[in-house]
Amino acid sequence: MNLREIAARARVSTATVSRALNQVPTVDPRLARRVWQVVDEFHYYPNTQARALVSGTSRTFGLIISAITDPFFAEVVQSFEEVAVQNRYEVLLSFTGSDPGQVEKTVRRMIERRVDGVAILTSEMQEVLVKSFLAANIPMVLSATQCPPGTFKIAVGLPARYPAGCSSSCRTAPSANRFHCRARAQLYRARTEDCV
């Protein structure tokens, strides 16, 4: 099933099918319902790769973390995925494991998939990641305390879903003497002082 077949069955133009599938608000609701009835009846799923080729955007964000088994990152990944799906984006998850070979593979995967942006949430700032994504002109968000030009900084201390930054649990960094770990601990303490 393709757009032309859906259009013929719904008795609309292919442009109307495209706009209905992309949830463009100017589509007549009666026509959109007809399109969605055909889509549901034939279990049609748009080809996101074809859409990416036409639109020039992958609607995919890269998320790079240090270790997939770390409970801290599990909550971050879950929150990231929830927000991405709500905004009709996909998430390409990768972990570095502090392995230079894995870092290289991660960069290659993200660039080959033409991610629209990448969040680098590794325990250590990995220069090769930043340099590679800057060279590929891919926007980045970093969880580091000091970021190079052309990047954005975010504070990753608590998952966003805790009200007013309050949490009933605390994660202790394995190397609390690192500057960014101390900064996260200060952020945690500052946000939880009034939570008790």
C-alpha positions as CSV (number, residue, x, y, z in Angstrom):
1,M,0.0,0.0,0.0
2,N,1.3,3.4,-0.9
3,L,0.0,7.0,-0.9
4,R,-1.6,6.7,-4.3
5,E,-3.6,3.6,-3.3
6,I,-4.7,5.2,0.0
7,A,-5.8,8.3,-2.0
8,A,-7.8,6.2,-4.4
9,R,-9.5,4.2,-1.7
10,A,-10.3,7.4,0.4
11,R,-11.3,9.3,-2.7
12,V,-8.9,12.2,-2.0
13,S,-5.7,13.5,-3.6
14,T,-2.2,12.2,-2.6
15,A,-1.5,15.6,-1.2
16,T,-4.4,15.3,1.1
17,V,-3.2,11.9,2.2
18,S,0.2,13.3,2.9
19,R,-1.1,16.2,4.9
20,A,-3.5,14.0,6.9
21,L,-0.7,11.6,7.8
22,N,1.5,14.5,8.8
23,Q,-1.4,15.9,10.9
24,V,-1.4,19.2,9.2
25,P,-4.2,21.2,10.9
26,T,-5.6,22.7,7.7
27,V,-6.9,19.4,6.3
28,D,-10.7,19.1,6.3
29,P,-11.5,16.8,9.3
30,R,-13.9,14.7,7.1
31,L,-11.2,14.0,4.6
32,A,-8.7,13.2,7.3
33,R,-11.1,10.7,8.8
34,R,-11.5,9.0,5.4
35,V,-7.7,8.8,5.0
36,W,-7.3,7.4,8.6
37,Q,-10.0,4.8,8.0
38,V,-8.1,3.4,5.0
39,V,-4.8,3.6,6.9
40,D,-6.4,1.6,9.8
41,E,-8.2,-0.8,7.6
42,F,-5.0,-1.8,5.7
43,H,-2.6,-1.4,8.6
44,Y,-0.5,1.1,6.6
45,Y,2.6,2.5,8.2
46,P,4.5,5.3,6.6
47,N,8.1,4.6,5.4
48,T,10.1,6.9,7.7
49,Q,13.2,6.4,5.7
50,A,11.5,7.6,2.5
51,R,10.0,10.5,4.4
52,A,13.5,11.4,5.6
53,L,14.9,11.4,2.1
54,V,12.2,13.7,0.9
55,S,12.1,16.1,3.9
56,G,15.9,16.1,4.5
57,T,15.4,15.4,8.2
58,S,15.5,12.0,9.9
59,R,13.3,13.0,12.9
60,T,15.8,11.0,14.9
61,F,17.8,12.2,17.9
62,G,21.0,10.5,19.1
63,L,21.4,9.8,22.8
64,I,24.9,8.8,23.9
65,I,25.5,7.5,27.4
66,S,28.4,5.9,29.3
67,A,26.8,2.7,30.4
68,I,23.5,1.2,29.7
69,T,23.4,-0.7,33.0
70,D,23.7,2.4,35.2
71,P,20.4,3.1,36.9
72,F,20.9,6.8,36.6
73,F,21.0,6.6,32.8
74,A,18.0,4.3,32.7
75,E,15.8,7.1,34.0
76,V,17.4,9.6,31.7
77,V,16.8,7.3,28.7
78,Q,13.2,6.7,29.7
79,S,12.5,10.5,30.0
80,F,14.3,11.3,26.8
81,E,12.3,8.6,24.9
82,E,9.0,9.8,26.4
83,V,9.6,13.4,25.2
84,A,10.9,12.3,21.8
85,V,7.8,10.1,21.1
86,Q,5.4,12.9,22.2
87,N,7.1,15.1,19.6
88,R,7.1,12.4,16.9
89,Y,10.8,11.8,17.0
90,E,12.8,8.5,17.2
91,V,15.8,7.9,19.5
92,L,19.0,6.2,18.5
93,L,20.6,5.1,21.7
94,S,24.3,4.2,22.0
95,F,26.7,3.7,24.9
96,T,30.4,4.3,24.9
97,G,31.5,2.1,27.8
98,S,34.7,4.3,27.9
99,D,35.9,2.3,25.0
100,P,37.6,4.3,22.1
101,G,36.5,1.6,19.6
102,Q,32.9,1.9,20.7
103,V,33.1,5.7,20.6
104,E,34.2,5.6,17.0
105,K,31.3,3.2,16.1
106,T,28.8,5.5,18.0
107,V,29.9,8.5,16.0
108,R,29.7,6.6,12.7
109,R,26.2,5.3,13.5
110,M,24.9,8.7,14.4
111,I,26.3,10.4,11.3
112,E,25.2,7.6,8.9
113,R,21.7,7.8,10.3
114,R,21.7,11.6,9.8
115,V,20.5,12.3,13.3
116,D,18.9,15.8,13.7
117,G,20.8,16.3,16.9
118,V,22.6,14.4,19.6
119,A,22.7,14.5,23.4
120,I,26.0,13.4,24.8
121,L,25.5,12.3,28.4
122,T,28.7,10.5,29.1
123,S,30.5,10.5,32.4
124,E,33.6,12.0,30.9
125,M,33.8,14.6,28.2
126,Q,34.9,12.8,25.1
127,E,36.6,15.2,22.7
128,V,36.3,12.8,19.8
129,L,32.5,12.9,20.0
130,V,32.3,16.7,20.2
131,K,34.8,17.2,17.4
132,S,33.2,14.6,15.1
133,F,29.7,16.0,15.5
134,L,30.9,19.6,15.1
135,A,32.6,18.6,11.9
136,A,29.4,16.9,10.7
137,N,27.4,20.1,11.6
138,I,25.1,18.1,14.0
139,P,23.7,20.1,16.9
140,M,24.7,18.8,20.3
141,V,23.6,19.0,23.9
142,L,26.2,18.1,26.5
143,S,26.0,17.2,30.2
144,A,29.4,18.6,30.9
145,T,30.2,21.6,33.1
146,Q,32.3,23.2,30.5
147,C,31.3,23.0,26.8
148,P,33.2,24.0,23.7
149,P,31.8,26.7,21.4
150,G,28.9,25.5,19.2
151,T,27.4,23.3,21.8
152,F,24.7,23.7,24.5
153,K,25.1,22.8,28.1
154,I,22.4,21.1,30.2
155,A,22.4,20.1,33.9
156,V,21.8,16.4,34.2
157,G,21.4,15.8,37.9
158,L,17.8,14.7,38.2
159,P,15.3,13.4,35.7
160,A,12.9,16.1,34.6
161,R,9.8,14.4,35.9
162,Y,10.6,14.9,39.6
163,P,8.5,17.9,40.8
164,A,10.6,20.9,41.7
165,G,13.7,18.8,41.3
166,C,12.9,16.6,44.3
167,S,13.8,13.0,44.4
168,S,13.6,10.3,47.0
169,S,16.9,8.7,45.9
170,C,20.4,9.9,45.2
171,R,23.1,8.5,42.9
172,T,26.6,8.7,44.2
173,A,29.2,9.2,41.4
174,P,32.0,6.6,41.3
175,S,34.6,9.3,41.0
176,A,33.4,12.1,43.2
177,N,36.7,14.0,42.9
178,R,36.0,14.8,39.2
179,F,34.8,18.4,38.7
180,H,31.6,17.5,36.8
181,C,30.7,14.9,39.5
182,R,31.1,17.5,42.2
183,A,29.0,20.0,40.2
184,R,26.2,17.3,39.8
185,A,26.3,16.6,43.6
186,Q,26.0,20.4,44.3
187,L,23.1,20.6,41.9
188,Y,21.4,17.6,43.6
189,R,21.9,19.2,47.1
190,A,20.6,22.6,45.9
191,R,17.5,21.1,44.4
192,T,16.7,18.8,47.3
193,E,17.3,21.1,50.2
194,D,13.6,22.1,50.4
195,C,12.3,18.6,49.6
196,V,12.8,17.1,53.0
